Amino acid sequence: MIRLLHLADTHLGVESYGRLDPATGLSSRLGDFLAVLDQLVDYAVAQRVDLVVFAGDAYKTRDPSPTHQREFARRIRRLCLAGIPCFLLVGNHDLPNAQSRAHTTEIFDTLGVPGVTVARQIGTHRVETASGPLQVISLPWVTRGSMLTREEARGQSLEELNTRLVHKVAGALAAEMEALDPAIPAIALFVTSMLEPT
């Protein structure tokens, strides 16, 4: 049996109604969010979960401050040091405004942080856990531009584009499921919505 801890939408950077904490120099709202995240990390370590899956939106904005990035990375590092791999799915708040720019969690891939898998595209990843391998089908936040060619989009209404996108995503997921190794446990990890807001 593989034990998972699933979390998402930490939205670090929401600081409305907060005030500066003189002890840390950080917003008291950020402190609240980090305290809850720390509780989850403590639970994962104490219960020796096999994998932490994070289903997107680590930060409030697509351009988080270095402080917010540092605080999120500290929690991921703690999990990795405890031997708990982490699977990070890219959500809509994690994506840059331009396709060529880095997303907010890409730094973990760039640095090759051991035990951290980052998924920006639909695909299947094999993750080694203390209880054996696990296949993770990932469906990060999908944009029309990432799945549809200009030719496919030409002259289409928003409803037609969304229908075409749903069919493409469904086909891609079906192909991933078909290719799974039946001898290895598998999960699917999706963000909350796969379509851009209209």
C-alpha positions as CSV (number, residue, x, y, z in Angstrom):
1,M,0.0,0.0,0.0
2,I,1.3,3.4,-1.0
3,R,0.4,6.3,1.3
4,L,-0.2,9.7,-0.3
5,L,-0.6,13.2,1.1
6,H,-2.5,15.4,-1.4
7,L,-2.4,19.2,-1.1
8,A,-2.9,22.1,-3.4
9,D,-3.7,25.8,-3.7
10,T,-1.4,27.2,-1.0
11,H,-1.5,30.6,-2.8
12,L,1.5,32.0,-0.9
13,G,1.4,35.7,-1.2
14,V,-2.2,36.3,-0.1
15,E,-1.6,39.0,2.5
16,S,-4.9,40.8,2.7
17,Y,-5.9,41.8,6.2
18,G,-2.4,40.9,7.5
19,R,0.1,43.1,9.4
20,L,3.8,42.9,9.7
21,D,5.0,40.4,12.2
22,P,7.9,42.1,14.1
23,A,9.4,38.8,15.0
24,T,9.8,37.5,11.4
25,G,9.4,40.6,9.3
26,L,6.8,38.8,7.3
27,S,3.1,39.4,6.8
28,S,1.0,37.7,9.6
29,R,-1.2,36.3,6.8
30,L,1.9,34.7,5.2
31,G,2.7,33.3,8.6
32,D,-0.7,31.8,8.8
33,F,-0.4,30.1,5.5
34,L,3.1,28.8,6.3
35,A,1.9,27.5,9.7
36,V,-0.7,25.4,8.0
37,L,1.8,24.2,5.4
38,D,4.2,23.3,8.2
39,Q,1.4,21.2,9.9
40,L,1.0,19.2,6.7
41,V,4.8,18.7,6.4
42,D,4.9,17.6,10.0
43,Y,2.1,15.2,9.4
44,A,3.8,13.7,6.3
45,V,7.1,13.2,8.1
46,A,5.4,11.8,11.3
47,Q,3.2,9.4,9.4
48,R,6.0,8.4,6.9
49,V,3.8,9.0,3.9
50,D,5.3,7.6,0.7
51,L,4.6,10.6,-1.6
52,V,3.3,14.2,-1.3
53,V,1.4,15.3,-4.4
54,F,0.8,19.0,-4.9
55,A,-1.9,19.8,-7.4
56,G,-0.9,23.3,-8.4
57,D,-1.0,27.0,-7.4
58,A,1.8,27.3,-4.9
59,Y,1.7,31.1,-5.1
60,K,-0.9,33.8,-5.5
61,T,0.7,35.3,-8.5
62,R,2.7,34.1,-11.5
63,D,5.6,36.2,-10.4
64,P,6.1,35.3,-6.7
65,S,8.5,37.2,-4.5
66,P,11.8,35.6,-3.7
67,T,10.6,35.4,-0.1
68,H,7.5,33.4,-1.1
69,Q,9.6,31.1,-3.3
70,R,12.1,30.6,-0.4
71,E,9.4,29.6,2.1
72,F,7.8,27.1,-0.3
73,A,11.2,25.6,-1.1
74,R,12.0,25.2,2.6
75,R,8.9,23.0,3.0
76,I,9.7,20.9,-0.1
77,R,13.3,20.5,1.0
78,R,12.2,19.3,4.4
79,L,10.1,16.6,2.8
80,C,12.9,15.6,0.6
81,L,15.4,15.4,3.5
82,A,12.9,13.1,5.3
83,G,13.0,10.8,2.2
84,I,9.5,11.7,1.0
85,P,9.4,12.4,-2.7
86,C,7.2,15.3,-4.0
87,F,5.2,15.5,-7.2
88,L,4.4,19.1,-8.2
89,L,1.7,19.8,-10.7
90,V,1.6,23.1,-12.5
91,G,-1.6,25.1,-11.9
92,N,-2.9,28.3,-13.5
93,H,-1.3,30.6,-10.9
94,D,2.0,28.9,-11.6
95,L,2.1,29.6,-15.4
96,P,3.8,32.6,-16.8
97,N,2.1,35.1,-19.1
98,A,4.4,34.0,-22.0
99,Q,5.0,30.4,-23.1
100,S,8.8,30.9,-23.2
101,R,9.0,32.1,-19.6
102,A,9.6,29.8,-16.7
103,H,6.7,28.7,-14.5
104,T,6.9,29.2,-10.7
105,T,8.0,25.7,-9.7
106,E,10.4,25.1,-12.6
107,I,13.4,25.9,-10.4
108,F,13.1,22.5,-8.8
109,D,13.6,20.8,-12.2
110,T,16.3,23.3,-13.2
111,L,18.3,22.5,-10.0
112,G,17.6,18.8,-10.3
113,V,16.3,18.6,-6.7
114,P,16.4,14.9,-5.9
115,G,13.0,13.5,-5.1
116,V,11.0,16.3,-6.7
117,T,9.1,15.7,-10.0
118,V,7.5,18.7,-11.7
119,A,4.8,18.2,-14.3
120,R,3.9,21.0,-16.7
121,Q,2.5,18.7,-19.5
122,I,0.1,15.8,-19.8
123,G,2.1,12.7,-19.2
124,T,2.9,9.7,-17.1
125,H,5.7,9.8,-14.6
126,R,7.2,6.9,-12.6
127,V,7.9,7.9,-9.1
128,E,10.0,5.7,-6.7
129,T,8.6,5.6,-3.2
130,A,9.5,3.8,0.0
131,S,6.7,1.4,-0.7
132,G,7.5,0.8,-4.4
133,P,7.1,2.5,-7.7
134,L,4.0,4.5,-8.6
135,Q,2.8,5.8,-11.9
136,V,1.4,9.3,-11.9
137,I,-0.7,10.5,-14.8
138,S,-0.5,14.3,-14.7
139,L,-3.0,16.8,-16.1
140,P,-1.6,20.3,-15.2
141,W,-3.5,23.5,-16.1
142,V,-4.1,23.3,-19.8
143,T,-4.4,26.4,-22.0
144,R,-5.9,26.5,-25.5
145,G,-2.6,27.7,-26.9
146,S,-0.7,24.8,-25.5
147,M,-2.9,22.1,-27.1
148,L,-4.4,23.7,-30.2
149,T,-2.5,24.8,-33.3
150,R,-3.3,28.2,-34.9
151,E,-4.9,26.3,-37.8
152,E,-7.2,24.4,-35.5
153,A,-8.2,27.6,-33.8
154,R,-8.8,29.7,-36.9
155,G,-12.4,30.8,-37.2
156,Q,-13.7,28.8,-34.2
157,S,-16.0,30.2,-31.5
158,L,-15.0,30.0,-27.9
159,E,-17.4,27.1,-27.4
160,E,-16.0,25.2,-30.4
161,L,-12.4,25.8,-29.1
162,N,-13.3,24.5,-25.7
163,T,-15.0,21.4,-27.2
164,R,-12.0,20.7,-29.4
165,L,-9.7,21.2,-26.4
166,V,-11.7,18.8,-24.2
167,H,-11.5,16.1,-27.0
168,K,-7.8,16.5,-27.4
169,V,-7.2,16.3,-23.6
170,A,-9.4,13.3,-23.3
171,G,-7.6,11.6,-26.2
172,A,-4.2,12.4,-24.6
173,L,-5.3,11.0,-21.2
174,A,-6.8,7.8,-22.8
175,A,-3.4,7.2,-24.5
176,E,-1.6,7.7,-21.2
177,M,-3.9,5.2,-19.4
178,E,-3.5,2.7,-22.2
179,A,0.3,2.8,-21.8
180,L,0.3,2.2,-18.1
181,D,2.1,-0.8,-16.7
182,P,-0.7,-2.9,-15.1
183,A,1.8,-4.4,-12.6
184,I,2.5,-0.9,-11.0
185,P,-0.1,1.1,-9.1
186,A,-1.2,4.3,-10.8
187,I,-3.0,7.5,-9.9
188,A,-4.2,10.5,-11.9
189,L,-3.4,14.0,-10.6
190,F,-5.4,16.8,-12.1
191,V,-5.8,20.5,-11.4
192,T,-9.3,21.7,-10.5
193,S,-10.1,22.8,-14.0
194,M,-8.5,22.1,-17.3
195,L,-10.0,25.0,-19.3
196,E,-9.0,28.6,-19.2
197,P,-11.6,31.0,-17.8
198,T,-13.8,32.5,-20.5
